[in-house]
Amino acid sequence: MPRSAETAGFKFNHTMLRVRDPVKSLKFYTEVLDMELVKTSKFDSFTLYFLAFDHSDGSLTAEEKAERVLSREGILELTHNHGTESDANFQGYASGNTEPGKGFGHIAISVDNLEAACERFETLGVQFKKRPSDGKMRNIAFILDPDGYWIEVVPSGFRT
């Protein structure tokens, strides 16, 4: 079905996750998943961190990448409400996969080699929710980020 003229320019831009400790979360997303921090926006009570996989030819400067953050697809926005990282009474955010707050499920990334990616995650001490050898679906994995959000890892070209 052809797209209508009214929606021809629509793109899925980003998903936002709230994080307790931006240092831990940024380390996870930039070092474990190798995403690039493309923009940071600081406000009085919160900071936004925009991450993406860099599939450019290397010709864009950091400033150009930051300017394009809201015009491209596949952005992950991490929102840190200042003070949560040091608040001993902070209960954490609902991952969406447990009660209360069940609803949101996961984000997903595709990888060229699922087995190699999972071995790398294991070496880095990443917590798994599901390994490829678990359950009936042997061609996917789920890992957890520092806040307990699920990340589905699927091989490129995976079909459900």
N, C-alpha and C positions, 0 to 999 in steps of 0.2 A: 504494500500500500504506500503510495507516495506521501511524503510529508506535506503538510499544508504550508502555504506561504507565511501564515502567521507564526508558525513554530519552526520554520526552517533554520533559524539561527540559535535555537535552544541547544544547550550542552549541559551535561551533568558535570558541575564544576568541582564541588568538594563535599566531604563529610566531616563533621566536627565531633571530636571526642573530648570530654573533660578529663584532665589529668591532675593527679595530686601533686606530683613532684616532677617539674619539667626537666630537671637534670637527668633523672633516671629515664624518663620517657624519651627525651631527645637522644640519649645514648642508645636506647633500644632501637628506635626507628632509623637513626643515622648509621649506627655501627652494625647492628644485627641484620636489619633489612636493607641497608645501604641506600636509604632515601636521602635526598638532599634537602637541607633547610633552605628554602628559597625566599622566605620573608618572615620577619618578626614585627608585630605591631604591639607596642606597649601602651597601656592605658593605666589610669590611677589604680584600679582594683583588679585588673586582669591583664594577661598577655596572651596574644595569639601567635602560634607558630605554624607556618604553612610549609608542608613537606611534599615532595613529589619525587618520582623516579626521573632521573635526567636522561632523556633519550635524544638530546640535541646533538648537533655535530660539534659542539664545543665553541661555537662562534658567539654565543650570547654571554654578555657580562652578567655579573651578579645583579646589577641594577636593572638590566633588561629582564632578567628572570623574575625579579620582584615586581616589576611593572606588569608583567603578563599573568600574575598569579590568579587573577579573577577572570581571565579570558581563556584559560586553557582547561583541559579536562584532567581528572585523576589526582586532585589535590586532597591531602589529609590535613585538616586543621586541628591542632591540639590547643585547647583552651585551658589555661592555668589561672584559677582564681587565687590571687595572692594570699599567702598565709596557710593554705591547706597543707603544704609540705611540712610545716612545723607544729601543726595543731594536733596534740595528743588525743583530743576527743573526736577528731574527724573520722567518720565511719567509712569513708570511701564512696565511690560512685557505683551505681548499679550498672553492671555490665550488660544488662538486658537479657541475660540467660538464666537468671534465678529470680525467685520471688523475694521481696516485692520488686516490681518494675520490669517484669519479664515482657519483652517486646522486641527490642533491638537484638539482632543476632550476632553479626560479625561483619568484618570487612574481609576482602580476599585479595590475594596476590597470586599471580601465575609465575612459575619458574620453569626454566628449561629442563632441569633434572631434579625431580622430587626427592629421590634417594640422596643425592649429593647435598641438596638444600637441607634436608632433615639431619644428615650427618653433621653439617656445619652448625645448625641450631643446637644439636646435642653437645658439640664441642664448646659452644659459647655458653652453655648452661641454661638455655632457654627452656621454660616449662612447657610441656606438651599437654594439651587437653585430649588429643587423639593422634596417635602415630599411624602411619599407613598400614601397619600390620594389625591394628585394632579394628574390630568390628567387621561389617560386611563390605564397606566401601574402602577398598585397599589402595585406591589411587588418589587419596586426599589426606591431608593432615590438618590439625588445628594446633596452633601455638597460642600462648597467652602473653600479652604485653604486661608491663609493670603494674597496671591498674586492673588486670584481669579481663581485659577485652579480648575476645576471640579473634584470631586471624586465621582464616582458611588459606591453606597453601595447596594449590592445584598445579598439575603440569600444564604447560602451554598446550593449547589445543584440546583441553579437557572438555568432554561433552557429558552433560547430565542425562 
